[in-house]
Amino acid sequence: MQRAALLAALLMSGACGTGAQPGPEGAEVWEVDVAQGRPLHREILGQTWPFYQKAPAPGSAVSMRGVAGGLGADTYDWRTAIGGGDSPAEGTTLDYLRACRDHNWVPLITANLRGIPKAGSPNYASMDARELAVLAADWVVYCNVILPKYREGDTVTDPEAQRILKSITWSPKLLSRSEAPVPKVAYWELGNEPAVGAGRTPEGAHFSFQDHPEQFAGNYAVLAEAMLKADPSIKLGPCFAGGEMLESLAVRPHVKALFSSKAPMHFVSYHGYSYIHQLWPDGAKMSGVLRGDAWKTFAETKHRRVLDKLRECGRDVSEIEFMVSEYNPASWGDNNAQASMGRALGTAANLMAFMEHSYVMAHTWDVVTYTGVKWPVLLVFEKFFEELGDVFLGSYVRDGVVACATRSKDKPGLMVWGLNFDDNTPRKLEVRFPNAAGLASARITRLHNTQAATSVLDRNTAVQPQLIQWSEPAPLALENGRAVIPLQPLEMVAVKFEGALPEVRVERLPVAAPEASSAAAAPEPAPAAGQKRPARPEKPSGSLEGGAVRLAWTFSGEGVDGFVIQRSIDALEYPTLAEVPADAREYLDKAVTPGATLKYRIFAKAGGAISRYSDEVVVVIPGAGPGGQPVSVPRRHPVVKEPLLHLPLTSEKGIKLVGKNASASAANGLRLSDGSYAVVDPAPFVLVGPGCEATFSIWFKSDKPATLFSKSETHASPASHEYALILEKWGLRWMSAVNIRNYKALIGSVGGNYLDNKWHHVAVVCRDHRAEFHVNGQKKGGFDSLEWNITVKQPLILGGKFTSKPGAVYAHFDGNLRDLTIYQRALDDKEIAELASGKGSPP
């Protein structure tokens, strides 16, 4: 079979080599060719700049994203270290490159594509693409020309080098005479997550490139030209959020504008997150999502859609490399999920997917260790650091088992890595090496719970720092180039095969053929050569049955192995919910949340072939229980009528004004502008979640998007939004999180135009797992609000949020605020209507 056809078959069957076959003692069989592989870039083991000095130095080259990463990259001036997220707290460009040298990291820098930051202000000083091009090109010259050429004490004669060095405000600017050189920077991202707002225009408006597609493509082209002129050897590419790659070009016009342009593009970088933290502490749901999603998300869904978009716009995908500069199967969830075995297993599967497509870099985000305890995900990275090699031989993926084989070009032996995402069933995988007669022995080690059966919820903590560990290597029987690898539920294994191997031929992976419908919201795999696609399920329906959803469908085909049911909470990702036998025509989904909007699709499978997806079924789960009463559990706190906090904001009583343009009066309430804000310290700690009630109420008047109020930790420690209410150009947004940043699980929004410089009243009412918006006395919608009963030590901020720099505030409010009230109870509709009508304490 030709390699291109083989790849198509692999994407269908999920198994590399011969595919699944019955083996001895019930083992599945996987045949591996040790003499043919594709490049494996160790840079996929990369981390991100916040890990500098936190994670142990790896033994060989991986990548490190810096200096400013994430959204901070588009607010950063490298010459002054103004803006840029983590870099002011962590170091300068020279500090970053020294760290890359000392830890053997391969650097990746993200150039500012949006605007020159203005010191002491959230607004850009300039958004002129020509100025940004000079900023970026000078950065390239500094890293790749000046630092290799000059040392401290040298006479700099080149006028361009003189100008660039003079523009830098920090020191030292050059290496000392005695120290080793720092690496040049070969890979440069141009901007970060263009659809997401970063910084403000000079006039103070929030800015997203999605609203300005031609400006996005134009800025990219101008910067690319200047940077390649500075150093023609560098590689450039855009960096997108995951949703920008998942959704169609019609929805993301800025992606189409860039991909359709003639601007040089050596790679495409994007971000990929899964959200198992949303399911904590339901281990069965977490492992179910990982089983259906951890490998497939990157190996098929997201990678395929990136390829489709590039092809649709006329790009030659064979000339483009790919990387993931942020990913995490636990997203930015709480430390429970971050530190869990679930994240470790998901990360391992993500890395295997990156190997599958020869990604050149990948960077996990966020932390991999905390308070000196090695989280399981760090143990995964350490084992890969030690044993990964530089050639990918193939993968095996079937029904919850994910495995891959790797080796080195110039060293004997090879590694097999295996995962079992099945909650309860041990599996056996027989690996056969038909052309590796020189293999002499094998030893296996397991990443597992040392005290009990392993669960995705298991964590290493300060109390039990050694709960999850790699076992001591144990002999594994190897006979005639065959070994049966035991895979215990929810464990990872690393098997080291020792002995001589034939020389390996390494070829770049051929690019898979395009899908029949390249821009579809949910692309469907085409059958491999010689396979017939089975019929698809028809007439799907969903109905409420008690607290569950009853799915039903019809099927007129024959010869299928069963059906796969997938469920989405956002219509972007469809993780597998369940697999049912061929005679099933219905399924009961009991794992639903009140108030959720769930979307289902079903497909049939037969051997390695998959049917087309059924029509989508949408089911809205009511937010109330029997009789229309709110779903509730016993209260965990007294229900007190009086508020925890009430600030009229008609004087400075109870608040501290910060900035020259902050004032409080009976006539205008709290008036804020030009970066001013107010501080409430101490601020109340509010219990929200199961067994809890709370209400947040405030009046506001403005014509610009900004934060109304927030209580949030800084990024310098595990960041939290205990609560934050934000005025957007499209409506209002509520955010909260557990112990670390999270913009997905604990978020709600309501649409509307409130930027009319008129007074509006908003209340957010939280009860158990549910929260509701009330605007101007009218209920506007609800959303799921999970528990975040973790207090943060920072004060409450009126008119802003804390940044990554201790004490610094951004997202400043420009307008008037009045009558902030916080209750540890849920106000009823009548009470809120009274507040909004002026019978409470209106402006």
N, C-alpha and C positions, 0 to 999 in steps of 0.2 A: 504494500500500500504506500502511495506517495505520502510524504510528510504532511503536506497541506490537508490531504484527505484524512490522514491519521489524526491530525489536530481536531478536525471537525468531529470525528468519532469520539475523541477524548472528551470534548465538551458535552457530548451527549451522554456517554456512559459514565463519565467521571473516573475512569480507570485508565492508567497509562500502561501500555504493554499489551498483554493478551486479554485483559479484562477479567471479570470474576468468573471463576470456574470452581466446581466442587473439588475439594481436596480431602486429604486424609483427616479423619476424626472431626469432620464438619468444618474444616478450615477453608477459607476462601483462598484463591490462588492468584498471585501476581508475579508476572515474569518481567525481569528487569534486564535490559541490555546495558552492560557496564562499559561498552566500547563506544557508545554514541550518546552525546548529551548536548546541552546548550549552556550558554554562559550563566553563571551564578554570581551576582554582584553582592559581595559582602556588605556593601553600603546599605543594603536593606535593613541591616541591624541597627540603623541609626536612631538617635534620640534627638531631643531638641534643646535649645539653649538653656532653659531653666534647669536642666540637669547638670550643668557645668558645676563641678566640684561636689555633686551629690551622688552620682553613679560612679562605680569603680571603673577605672580605665580598662578598656578592652585590650585583648592581646594582639589584635591586628586591626587593619584599617576598617572603620565603619564611617558613616557620614554623621555630620553634626550641623543642624540648621541654625543659623545665626546671621548677623549679630542681633538684629531686631527680627522677631518672628511673629507670625500670626497677624492680627489686625494692626498691631503696632508698627509693622513694616511700612505701611502707607502713611504713617505720621512721623517718620524718623528722618532726621538729618544726621548722617554719619559723621560729618565734620564737627558738629557741636554736641552730639549725643543728646539732642533734644528730641523728646517724644520717643516712640518706638518700643512701647511695652517694657520688656525686661532688660534691655541693654543698659540703661543708665545705672541700674542696680548691680549689673553683672560685669560690665567692663566696656572698653572701647573696641574698635575694630582690631587694633594691634593685640589687645588682650585675648580676643577671640581666636585670632590666628595663632598666637602662641599656645593657647590651649589645644588647638587642632594639632599643632606640631607635637606637643608634649604627650598627648593621648593617642596620637596616630589616627586622628579623625580627618575625614575628607570634608572640606568646607562646602556649604551651600548658603548663598546670601540672597536675600530678597530685596530687590531695589524698589524704592518708593516710586509708585506710578501715579499718585494722586495730587500731592501738594507739598510745598515747603512749609514745615511747621513754624508757628510763631511762638516764641518763648512766652510762657505765662498765659497762654490763651488756647482754647480748643479750636480756634479758627486757623485756617491756613493763611500764611502771609502771601502766598502766590500759588496758583494752579497752572502756571504757564508751562506747557510741555517742553519748551526749549530750556527753561531753567532746570526742570527735572532731568532732562537729558544731560546737562552739564554736571549736575549732582551725581548721576549714575556713572557717567563716563569717567569722572574724576575718581570715583570709588574704584573702578576697574584699574585705572592707571596706578593709583596708590597701592592696591594689593598686588598687582601683577608686573608692574614696572619699577616703581619707586622702591618698594621694600626689597626686592632682589638686588637692586643696584646700589643703594646708599645705606650707610650705617651712621650712628651717632658720631659727630665730629667731622664727618666728610664735608667738603665744600660742594654744595649743590649748584651746578652751573646751568643745568637745563631750565629755561624760563618756565615751561609748563610745570615741572616738578616744584620749582620755587613757588609758583602761584598756589598749587594745591597744598603744599606743606604750610604755607602762610595762612590758608583758610581754615586749618585745623586748630581748634581751640584747646584740645586736651594734650597731655604729654605723658610719657615720651611719645614721640611721633615715629621714631626709627628704632631698629634693633641696635643693641650694643655691639661693639666690635667683636666680642668674644663669643656671642651666643650663636646657636645653630640657626639656619634660615627657616622661615615659615613657609608653608605650602602656598602655591598660587591658588586662586579660586577659578575653577573651570566652569562650574554650573551657577547660573544666575537666574532666579525667578524674577519675573517682571510683575510686581504687584501681588496682592494676596486677596482672594475671595472678592472679586470685583462687584458682585451683587450685594455684598454686605456693606453697610455704611462704615466709613472710617474717616475721622476728622470732619471738619466743617469748612464750607466755603468761606472766603474772606468776609462775606456778608452774614455768616453765622448759620447758614442752612446745612442740614445733613445732606450727604452726597453719596449716591450709589451709581456705579457705572451701568447698572442694568437700565437706568433711566436715560443714559447717554451713551448708547452703543458705539456711535461713530467716534466719540471722544475717546472711548476705551481703546478702540482699534488704532486711532490716530496717535494717542500717547505711546502705545506699545511700539508702533513703527518708528516714531521719532527717537525713543530711547534705544531701541535695538540698533538703529543705524549708528548712533553715537557710540554705543558700547562696543560694537564690533569694529568700529574704526579705531578705538582705543586698544583693542586686543582681538584680532580676527580669530584667535584660537578658542575663545570661550564659547559656551553653549547657553542658549537663551530659551526660555519658555514661560508660558503663563501659569498661574496657580489658581485653581478654582475650588470653591466649596463643593461638597458631594452632590448637593441638589442641582447645581449648575450643570453637572454632567448627566444626571439622571433624567432631567426634564427635556422636552423637545426644544429645538431651535426656535420655534415660534414663541415659546414661553420665555426663552433666554436669548433675546435679540443681540445682546452684547457678545455672546459666544459666537453666534453666526457672523457678526461683523468682523471679528478677529480671524476666525478660521477661514473665512472667505477672502481675506485680504492677502496681499503678497508679502507681508512681513515675514522675516525669517523665524522659524520655529523648530528648534532642535529637539525639544521635548515638551510633553504636557505633564504638568503636576496637578494633582487634585487631592482632596481630603476625603477620608472615609471613616465614618463612625457607625457603630451599632449601639443599641441602647439597652443592654441587659440590666443596667442599673435601675431602669424603670420597673423591673419585675421583682427586685429585691423585696423580701427574702423568699420568694417562691422559686426554689431550686428546680422544680420540674419544668416550669415555664422557661427559666433561663437556659437550661440545657436543651430544651426544645428549639429555642431560637438559635442557639449555637449550632445545633445539629443541622438545621436547614439553611443557615445563613453565613457562618463564619468563613467557610471556604468559598462558597458560591458567590457571595457579594462581590468579591474582587476578581475571582478567577473567571467569572462569567458575566454577571449583570453589569457592574460598573465599567469594567474594562471593555466589554462589548459596546456599550453605549458611547464611550469615548471614541472608539474606532468608527462607529456609525456616523457620528457628527463630523468627524474629520473627513470621511469619505463623501458625505453629503455636500460638503463645502469644497470638494475638489482637491483635498490634500493627499499626498502620497504617504500613506501610513507606514510604509516600509522604511522610510527615512526618519521616523520620529521615535524617540525613546519615551519611556513612561516612568513616572515616579509618584509616590504618595508621600507628601510632606507632612501630613498629619493623619493619624488613624488611631483608633482605640475601640475595641468591642464594648467597653464599659463607658464610652463617651467621656464626659467630664462628670460622671456620677459621683456619688458619695464615696468616702474612703472604704466603706464596706465592699462595694463592687470593685473598686480599683485594686484592693488588696486581695481579691478572691481568686480561687482556683478557676472560676469561670472566665475571668479576664485572661489568665495565663493560657488556658486552652484556646480561647478565641484568638489571642494574639499569635499563638503558634500556627493556627490554621490560616490566619491572615498572611503570615510570613511565607507559608508554603504556596499560597496563591500568588504572591509576588514572585517567588521563584518560578512558578509555572509560566509566567509571561516575561521573564528576564527583566524585571524592573531594575532600574539602575540605582535607585535610592528609595528609602522609606524611613519615616521618623514617627515613632510612637509619641503620643501626647496624651496624658500628662505624666505625672510622677510615677516612678517604678519602685520607689522605696521611701519610707518615712520613719522618722525617729529611730534610725539605725537598724530597723528590722527589714530583712530581705523579703519582699513580697514574692509570691509564686511567679509573677510575670518576670521579675528580675532573674529568678533561677532559670527560666526559659532562655532569656537572653544570654546568660552566662554559659549555658551548655552549647548554644549555637555558636557563641564566640569561640569556644574551645574546639569544636568538632565539625563545623559546617562544610568546609571545603570550598571549591570554586567552580564546580561543574554540577549541574542539575541533571539527574538521570531520568526522572519521571515521577509521576504521582499516581496514587490509587485512592479513589473516592467512591464510596458506596454505602448507602444506608447508615450513615452516622460514623463510619470509619474513614479517617483521612490519614494518608501516609505518603511519604516521599523518600527518595533515595538521592544521596549526594556523595561526591567524591572530590579528590584533588587531582589536578592534571599531573603533578610530579611527585605524588606520594602514594605508597601502597595503601590498600584497604579502602573501605567505604562506610557510610552511615545510612541507616534506615531510621526514619522518624515516624512515629505512629501516634494517633489519637483515637480514642473511642468516646464518642459523644452520647452513647446509649446509657440511660440512667441505671439500668438493671442487668443488662445481659453482657457477660464476658464474650469476647470474640477472638477468633484465631485467624491469623493471616499468614499463609505459607508463601514465602518469597523465594523465587527460583532465579538463579543466575546461570543461564545456559552457557555463557562464554567466560566464566570466571573460575576455571579449574584451580587456580592458584590460591583461592581463599582457604585458610586453614582453621580459623576459629572465629567464634562470635561471643560477645558478652553484652548483656542487656542491663539497663538501669531504668528505674521507674520514677517518675515524679508523682508522688502520692501522699495521702494522709498516713503518717507513721503510726497512728493510734487507732484508726477505725477505717471503715469503708470510705472512699473519697467522695466528696460532694462538691458541687460547684460553689457552694457557700463557704467552704473551708478557707480560712485566712491564717496568715502568720501575723501575730499581734505581739505587743509588748509582754502579754501574759504567756502566750504560747509561741515564741518566735521560731520554733523548729517544727511546728505541726506539719507543714508541707515541706518535703525535702526529696532530693534525689536519693534513691537507694544505692547501696554499694553495688558495683558491677558484679553480675552473676553469670556463669557460663550458660550459653544457649546452644543446644544441639545443632550441629551443621554437618550435613551428609550429602555428598554428591551435588554440592552447590545449592542445597535447599535447607531452609530453616523455617520452623513454625513459630511465629511471634505471638505470644499471648497478649491480649489487649483487655485490661480490666476496665470496668465502667468508669468514665470520667477521669482517666489517667492519661499521661503522656509517657511514651517509652522512647529511649534512644538506644539503638543497637549498633555496636561497633564491630564490623567484620574486618578481620586482619588477614593479610596475605597479599601475594602478588596479583596484579591486574593487568590486562592488556592495555596498550596505549589507547587513549580515548580521543575520538574525533568530536570537536566542539563546533557546533554550528548555531547561528542565530535562529531563533524560533521563527518559522514562517508565519505570516500574518493570516489569521483566519478570514475566510470569505465573508462578505457582508451579509447581513440578514435580509430577508425579503422585504421587510418593512423597517427601514433603518431608523426612522424617527419615531417609532411607536413608543408609547409610554411604557409598555411592558413587552419587550421583544421576546419572541419565542424561538427556541433552538430549532434549527432545521434538522431533519433526519440525516444520519450519515449515509454514505454511499451504499446502496443495496438494501437499505431499510425502508419499510413502509410506515408512514405515520399512522398511529391508531386514531380511531374516531374520537371526537372530543365529547365531554359531558354536555348535555343539553338541558334547557329549562331549569337552571339553578334557581333556588328560592331560599329565603331565610325568614324564620318567624321566631318570635319571642315565646319562650316556654319557661315560665317561672323566672328564675334569674339566669337563664342560659339562652343560647341561640340554636335553633334546630335548622340545620341545612339539609336540603333535599335536591336531587337532580335525577334526570333520566339518562339512559345510555343505550344506544341501539347497536353499538359495535360488538366485537367479540375478540377473544384471544388476548385480553389484557391481563397484566399481573395485579393491577390494583389502581387506586386513585390517590392523588396527592392534593391535600387541601392547604391552601396558603391564605394567610390573613395579614392585612395591612392596617396600620393606624394612621398612615399619612399618605397613602396611594403612591409612595415612592418605592419603599421596600416592602416585599412580600415574603417574609420568612415562612417556612413550612410549619403549619400548625399540627398536621397529623397525616399519616398514611393509612389507608383502609383497604381491605381486600376487594377483589374484583366483583363480588356479589353485593357489595354495600351500595346503597342508594341514599343514605342519609348519614348525618353525623351531628352529635350534640356537643356544642362548644360551651363548656361550663366556666371557662376562664375569662369572664367578661367583667368590665368595670362600669358601674353606673355612670351614665352621661357620655360614654364613649361612642364614637362613630366608627364602626368596623366595616372593612371591605374584604370580601372573600372572592377567591377564584379557585377553580378546580381543574386538574388535568389528569388524563389517563396515562399509564406507562405500560410498555410492553417490551421486555428485554432492555435494550439500550435506547429505545425510541420513546418519544414523548408526544402526546397529542397537543393540539392547539389549546390555549386556555379557554375555559368556559366564559360566558358573559359574567361580568362582575355583579356581585350581590352586595348591596349596602344595607346595613342594619344599624339603627340608632338605638342605643341602650338607654332606657329612661333613667333620669337622675333621681327618681323617687321610688320608694318601696310600695307595698300593698296599701291601698287606700289613699295613695297620693302623699303619704307621709315621707319625709326625708329619710334616706337610709342612714341609720345612726347606730352607735354603740354606746355603752355606758360612758358618762363623762369622766375625763381624767383630771378635771379641774373644777373648782366652784364656778357656777354661772353667776357672775356679779353684774348687777344692773349698771353700776357706775363705770365710767371708762377707765382704762389703764392710763391713758394720756389724753388730755384735752388742752390744746394750745389755740387760743383765738387768733394769734398772729397779728394783733392790732397794736402790739407794743413789743419791746424787747424782752418781756417777761418770759422766762423759760427757754430762751434761745440766745445764741451767740452769733452775731453778724460777722461775716468774713468778707472783706473786699470793700472798695470805696463806694460801690453802687448798690448797697443793700440798706434798706430802711424798713421800718414797721410803723404803721399809723392806723388810726381808726378809719380814716377815709379810704385808704388803698390796701390795707392788709400788709402782708410782707411783699415788698417790691424788690425784685432781683434783676440785675442785668450785668453784662460785660464781665462774666466770670465770677460774680459774687454768689455767695450761698450762706446758709445758716446752719448752725450745729445745735443739736439737742443732746446733751450729755449730763447725766446718764439717760439712756433710752430704755424703754421697757422691753423685756424679753417676752415674745408672744408665742404661745403654744398653738400650733396648727397641725392637724392630721387626725388620725382615727381617735375618736373620743374627745375631740377638741372643737371649739368654736372661736371665731374671731371676726371682727369687722374693722375695716380701715375706711375712713371717710375724710374727704378734703374738697375744698372749692379751689378752682384755678381759672386763670385768664391769661391767654398768650396767643401769639401767632407764629410760634416757632417750636419745632419738636425739641424735647428735652426730658430730663428726669424730674418728676414732681417731688418724690422723696425716696430715700433708700436707707437701708441699714445693711452694710456689706463689709466683709473683710477684704483686706488688700491681697494682691497676688503674692506678696512676699511670704505669706504663710498659706496653708491650704485655704483657698479663697471661698467665701460664702456670700450669697445674697440671702440674708434672712428674709428680707422682703424688699421689693422695689416696684414703684408704679411709674410708668414711663409714658409720656405723651408723644405719639408718633404722627407723621403726616397723614397716615391712613386711619388713625384711631388711637386706642389705648392698649397698653401691654402691661401685664402683671408678671413679675418674675420672682422666683424663690429657689433655693437650692440647699443641699445638704453638704456642708463642710468643704465643698469644692465646686468650682464654677460649673454651671449647668444651664444651657439655654434651650433645652429640649423637653425634658420630662416635666418640669415644674413651671409651666409657662401657659398663660392664657391671654387672649386678646379680644377686643371688640372693635368693629369698624365704625367709622363716622368721622365727620369733619368737625373737629373741635379747635382748629387753629384760626378762629374768627375774631380773636381779641374780645370775646364776650365771656362772662362768668358762666362756668359749668360746675355742676356737682357730680362727683363720682364716689361710689362706695364699692368696695370689694368685700363680699361676705363669704367666709370660709366655714364649712361645716363638714367634719370628717374628711372624706376623700373628694369633696366637691366644693367648688367655689363659683360665685356668680358676680357678674358686673351689674351695677345699677347706675345709670347715667341720667342726671336730671330727673330723678325719681322714678324712672322706668327701668324694669328689668331687661337687660340687653343680651343675656346669654350666659352660659356656664361653661366650666372646664374642670378637668380633673386636677386636684391639688394634693400632691402627696405630702407625707409628713416631713417636716424639716425642723424638728424640735432640737436643734443644735444652736446654742447662742453664739454670737460673735461679739468680740470685745470692742468693736468700734462704735462710735456714737451714731445717731440717726442724722442724716444729711437732708436738709430741705433745699432742693434745687440742684442736685448733683449726685455723683457716685464716686467712690474711691477708685483711683487708678492703681497700677502696679507699683508706683512709687509711694512709699509710706507718707501718709498725710496729704497726698495730692488728689485733687478732685477734678472730674471731667463731666461731660454731658450736662453742662450748665443750663439752668432754666432762665429764660428771659420773659418775665411777666409778673403776675401777681398770684399769691397764694393766701388762703385764709381758712381758719377753722379746721385744723388737723385734729382728728379724734380717732383713737384706737380703743376698741373694746375687746375683752376676753369673752365675748358671747356673740351669737349671730343675731343681728337686728332683724326684725321682721319687715315685710314690705311696707307696712303702715308707718313704722318708725323712720324708715329711710325716706319715704315720701314726705314726711314732715320736715326732715332735715333739708331736703331739696326744695321745699316750698317756702322756706324762710321761717318756719316755726321752731327750728332748732337754733343754730347760730349762723345765719347766712351772712354773706358779705353785704 
